[in-house]
Amino acid sequence: MKHLWQNHRIALSTFVLALGLLGYFAVQTISSTIYWMDPAHQDQALAGWMTPRYVQQSYKLPPDLLGAALFMIKGETPRRQSLDTIAANNGLTMDELQVRIDTATAAWRAQRDATE
């Protein structure tokens, strides 16, 4: 190791940095996979703190379908908004928003299952 440090300092530093980045992304991927594979996180009832991305991951919905259900305009830059904010901006309660998501999810899954 001493020889590598003395003669190939840049290569060794680059390798260690690459190894660190690989480790970081491996941990992120594994922890995300474990989190979303847990049945408790799949098709979760909506809560005000959730973001559209969280709902998309929980229900495994395509972005276009979810965007329409949450009154998001296609092509507009997405903003980090909680479901509370989205519901208030559109004059809905969380229960009404849940019905919109459930309806869109059921229709999409029925269509997906029919084509398989």
N, C-alpha and C positions, 0 to 999 in steps of 0.2 A: 504494500500500500504506500509505503514511504517512497518507493521508486516511482510509482505512478504520480504521486503528488509533486515530486521534484521535476519530473520530465514531461508530464502530460497534464498539467494543472487545469487548463481550459477544458480538455476532453473529460477529465474526471469530474469537474464542476458541472459541466453540461449533463453528464450521465446521472449524477446525483440529483440534479434539478429535475430531469426527466423522470427519474424513478419516484421522486416525491410527488410530482404531478400525477403520475400513473396511480400511485397509492391513493391520493386524494380523490380522483375521479372514480376509482374502484370502490372506495368506501361510500361515496355519494350514490353510486348506482345500486350497490347492494342494499343500503339503508332505504332508498326509495322503493326498491322492489319489495323488500320485506314489509314496508309500511302499507303499500297499496295492495299487496296480496292478502292482508289481514281482512277477513270478512266484515269486521266491524267498520272498516273504512270504505266499503263498497256500498253504493246506493244509500249513502247516509242521508238522513232527513236534513233539510236545509236549515242552516243557522245564520243569523245576521252577520257573523264575523267572516263567513266564507267568501272567497273570491270566485269569479267565474272559472278560473283555471282549476281551483280545487274541486269545484262541481264537475268540471269536465273530466278530471282524473277519477273522481269517485264513481261517476256514472258511465265512464268510458264512452263519451259522446264525441262525435266530430265537432270541430269548432263552429262550422256554419250552422248546424242545428242548434247548438247551445246559444249562439249569438242571437238567433231569431227568437228563441224562447225568452231571452233576457233583454230584448229590445236593443240589441247592439247593432250598429250600422256596419255592414260589410265594407271593408276598405278603410274604415276610420281607424286611426291609431288606438289600440286598446289602452285603457287606463286601469290602474289598480283601483277597483271599487269593491266595496263590500256589498253583499246582497241586500243589506239594510238600505244602503244608499240607492241601489238600483230600484228596489221596491218603492221607496219614498219618491224617487224621481218620476215613477210611472203610476203613482197613486194606487199601489197594490199592497196587500198584506203579505206576510211571509207564507201564509197558507195558500193564497192565490198564486204566488210565485211557485210554490211546491207543486200545485196542480198543473201549471204550465210545463214545468220540467218533467213531471211524471207522464203527462200526455205525449210530449215530444219524444221522450225516451221509449214509451211503449210502442208508438208508431214506428220509430226508427228500428227498434229491435224486431218488430214483426216483419218489416220490410227486409231487414238483413237476413232473418231466418228463412224467409220465403225464397231468397235468392241462393241460399246455400244448398 
